[in-house]
Amino acid sequence: MALQGTLKDFSITEIIQLVGQQLKTGVLWIRHRKKLVEISFVDGMIVHVHSNFRGKRDLIGEILVKAKLITEEQLESVLKIQKETLKYTGEILVDLGLLTKEEVLRVIATQVYETIYDLFWWEDGIFSFDLKMVESYKKIPFALSTEQVLLNILRMVDEWSEIEKKIVSLNLVLRKSLRKEEQSDDILASQNMLREKLSSEQELLYNLVDGTRTVQEIIDRSLFGRFNACETLVSLMEMGLIEAVGIKTPTLLKKVSTINFKEALAFAYYGAFLIFIFLLLIYFKPNFLRHFWDSKIERVDMETPALFVHRAQLDRIRNALEIFYLERGVYPQRLEELVTAQLLRKSDLFYHKGMSYQYELKDGKYILKH
């Protein structure tokens, strides 16, 4: 199957969905400028994801060190074995008894979701699919259904804006709610009852909240990934079990560790060049720029362009349509069905003074415009 094109021709959803439905085995390459993502499929199932931009902190070994499941020394030993045997890091960790299969599978699944989630924010790029044999994990059975992955990620994209209203920064520090002596007996009884009903994920994250850890540190320790961890933390906040303390400013060392020095050097070079040209223009004041020196600037109040509002609403409706399709196998006859299915609010169907978006279903495909 020869499959290639641009992200303006086909969406990420359509590309992955097509490979999954055709039960193909091979590698999907998606590139946006210098960013590259490789998604490996076996019989239409996702078995491996790799990216060149997520950085060292997202490699399996680094994630496990941050989660305090292995030490730096153990990771070094594992990487040495990997270099000699070419085995997957996860399989070596299980062979050495450092981790269980379940822990490794959780990290791999998190990597898949986090990487593909990033793809959904790419507005342009190119892609190609190569039919080829793909080596999957031998001792750790891992494969994710493309349909289930897409369904979950579309929900992540749709719900993230609501999560951001509570988790305003990954540097937000959380603590368990007020000390017992500051609470009434009724509130304490209610909180104790809620804690008894916590799911295993909620209980794990609740125990990681200590008043000093940031949201990012809790994500690292939990192995749940950014979306799942933040969603669970929001649920704990809404239950009144945890609350925000403030935002911890990253240390200089952490800030420096996130800098790509090659890119920073290139920006510094071009920045210095532009400043040099600007200073020359100020010094010599060429005639063709003279009217700029004499011009006056008046302040003008501007509203947010309606184009961006419409585009955001259209993206929200498209995501809801794809979720509806993945759940039911068909697109809705009318947009109002998305409201009934609780995928959209009624207000999402209108873009200007009560005018609704135009939606037409034809030959199993839809046309959406305003």
N, C-alpha and C positions, 0 to 999 in steps of 0.2 A: 504494500500500500504506500504510494508516493504521497506524502502529506507535508506540505510546507506552505508558508505564506506569512502574513503579518497579523498582528493583533488587532488591526483596524478592520481586517476582513473576517476574522474569526475570534470569538472571545475565548478566554481561558477555559470557561465552562464547556463550550462546544468542542474544543480540541480534546480535552481529557475525556469527555463523555464519549466522543467518537472512538477513541482508542479502546476504551473500556468495553463499549458495546460490540466492537469488532473482535474482541478477545485476542488482541495482537500482543506479540512479544517483541520488545525492542526498547529504544531509548528516545524520549522526547526532549529536544534541545530548545530552550527558550532564551533568547538574548535581548537585553535592553541596554544599549550602549556598552559599557564594560561589564555589566552584570550578566551572569550566565547561570541558568538552572538546568539540571539534568534530572529527568524523572524516568526511572526504569520500570518497565511493565513485564509481567509474565502472565500470559493468557488473560490479558486485560486487567490484571490486578497490580496495584502499585506495591513494589517490593523494595524500592530504594530511591532516595532523593539526595541530590548533592547540589550545593551552590557555592559560588566563588566569592560571595559578598557578605555572608552572615558572620564571618570572622571566627577567630579561634574559640571564642566563648561558647559557640554553638556546636562544636565538635563533641562527640559522645564522651570522650575522656574528660574534657574540660567541664562539661555539665555535671558529671558524676563527682568531680573534685569539689565543685561549688556546692553540691548537695551533701557533702561530707560523707559520701558512701565509700570513697577510696581516697588514699593520700596521694600527694604529688609523687612520692617515691614509687608507690605501686603503679601509678600511671606510666612513669618512666620505664619500669620493667615491662609493662604490657606493650608499650610502643616499640621496645627493643625486640620483643618476640614477634610483633607484627611485621617489623622490617625483615626479619629472617624467614618467616613462614608465609607472609602475604595473607594471613587470615584476617577476618573482620575483628575489630576491637571488641565488640560485644561478645563474640564467641570465645575469645581468649579470656575475657573476664569470667565467663561462666565456667570454662575449663579449669581455671585456677581457683574456683570456688569463692571469688571475691564478690560476686553478685548472683542473684537468681535470674532465671530466664524472664520471669515476669517484670523484674526491674529493668532489664535491658530492653524488653519489648516496649515498655512505657516510654523510655527515652527515645527509641527509634520512631514510635508513633508520633510523639511530640514534635520531633524534627520534621517529619513529613507534613504535619498540619501547619506548623509555623512557617515553613518554607513556601508551601503552596498558597497559604494565606497572603504572604507578601506579594505573590504574583497577581492577585486580584486587584492590586492598586496600580499595576502597570498600565498606562494608557496607550503605549505603543511599544513596538518591538517586533522581532521576527522569530519564527519557529520552524522546526523541521522534525520529522519522525523517521528514524532509521530502523528498518526491520533487521534485527540481529539477536543472537543468543545473549541472554542476560544471566549472569551468575548471581543467584540469591543466597541468603543465609542457609547454610546446610544443617547446622545443629539447632538453630533457633527458627522455628517455622513462623515466618512473618509475611503477611500479605494483606493489603487493605482494599476493599471494594471501592472502585472509582465513584460509584453512585453514592455510597455512604460518605466518602470523603467530601464530595462536592456538596452534598446536602448539609453536612456539618459546617463547612467553611462558608457557605452562603448565609447560614444563620449567624456565624461569627461576624461576617461583614455587616449584616443588617443590625445586629445588636450592639456592636462595639461603641457606637455613638452614645447609647444610653449608659454603658459602663463607664465611659469617660467622664460623665457628669458626676460620678462618685469617686472614681479613681482618677483624680486630675493630673497625677504625675506618678511615674514609676519610682520616684524618690520620696513618695509619701510614706510617712511612718505611722504605723497602726498600733493600737494597744487594746487590751481587753477593756471592756466598759468599766465605769467608775468602781473604785474599791468598795468592798462590802460595807464598810462603816459609813459610806456616803450614800448608801441606797436604802430604800425602805424594804420592809419584809416582803411586801407584795411583789416588788420588782425583782427581788432576789429569788423568790419562789418561781416567778415566771421565767427568769433566765435559767434556773436549774432545770426546769421542765423542758425548755428549748434545747439545752445541751444534751439532754438524754435522747432527744429525737434527731440529733445530727447524723448525717450520712458519714461514711468513713472518710470521704474527701473533705467534708466540712470540718470534721473533728481534727484531721491532720493539720489543716491550715489554721484552725483556731489555736492549736497548740504551738504553732510556729510564731504566732503574734505575741510579741513580748514587750512592746513599747519602744524598742530600739531598732528593730529590723525594718528596712524599707520594703515596699511592695516588690521591687526587683529582687531583693535578697530572699523574700518568701517564695517567689517564683522559682528561683534557682534551687532552693532547698526542697521544694515540693515535687519537682519533675513533672508538673502538670502542664507546663507551657503558659504563655502569657494570657491567652484568652480564658482558658478553663480556670486558672488560678484567680484571675481578676473577677470573673463571674461568680466564683464561690465566695470570694472576699466581700463582694457587694451583697450577696445573700446574707452573710453574717452581719454586715452593717445594718441591713434592713431589719434583721431580727433583734437588733439592739445589743448584740454580744461583743462587737468591737467598734472602735471609733478612731477617727483620724487625730493625730497629735500635731503634726506639722510636716514640713518638707525638709529633708536632710540634703544639704548642698554637697555634691560629690567632692571628694578631696582632689587636690591637684594631681596626685599620682594616678587616680582613676581616670581623670580627664585626659591626662597624657597617654594613658594606655589605650584609649579609644581612638587616638589620632592616627590616620594613615599618613605617614611622613612623606611618602612620595607625592601624594596628591597635595599635601599641605605645602611642599616645596614648590610645586608647579604654580599653585595659587599665589604664593608669596612672590614668585618671579614675575608673573603677569601683573600682579598688583603694584609692584615697585615700578614696572615699566609704565603703567598707566599714570601713576602719580608723577613720574618724571615728565611725561608728555604734558600733563595738566599744568605743572609748574612752568614749563617752557611757554605754554600759551598765555599764562597769567603775566609772565615777564615781558614777552614781546608784544602782546595784544594785537594780533593781526587784524587788518581792516575788516575781513569777512565775518569776524566775530564781534565787531564793535557794537552792533545793535543789541547783542546780548548783555553787554556791560550796562547799557543805558535803559534796558527794559525794566519794568516793574512787575512784580508778581502779586496778584490778588488772590486771596483765599476764596475757594469755592467749595461749598458743601456738596458732597457726592454721595449717592446711595450705592449700596452694593448692586452691581450689574445683575439684572434679572436673568441673564444667560446662565450664570453660575448656579443660581437657585434652581432653574429649570433642569439643568444638567444633573444636579444632585438628586432631584426628585425622580427624574427618569431612571437614574441608576438604581434608586431604591425600588422602583416599580419593576425594573428588569430582574433584580435579584429575587423579588417576591414571586415573579412569574416562573423563574427557574426552580425555586423551591417547590412551588405548586406542581410543576411538571415532574420533578424527581419523586414527589410523594404520590402522585396520582397517574403518571404516565401520559397525561394530556395537559394542554394549556387551557385556562378557563375560557368560557364563552364570553364573559363580561368581566371587566375589572372589578366590579362590585363583589365578585366571588372571592377575591383576595382579602377583602375586608371581612367577609363571613368566615373565612379560614383563619382570621386573626393574624394575617401576614402583613397587613397594612392598616393604617387608620383611614377613616373616610376622607379626612382633609388632604391625604396624600394624593388623592385622585384629581385634585384641582390645582391649577397653576396660577390663575390670575382672575380675581374678581368673580369667582364661581365658575370659571370656564374649565371644563374637564378635558383630560387628555384623550386623544383619539386612539381607539384600539380596534384592530380588526384581525380576526382569525381566518386564515386561508391555507388549505392544504397542510394542516398540521403545524404551520408557522404563524407567527404573529407580526403585525405592523403596529408600532407605537410611535406616536408623534403628537406635537401640539401646534 
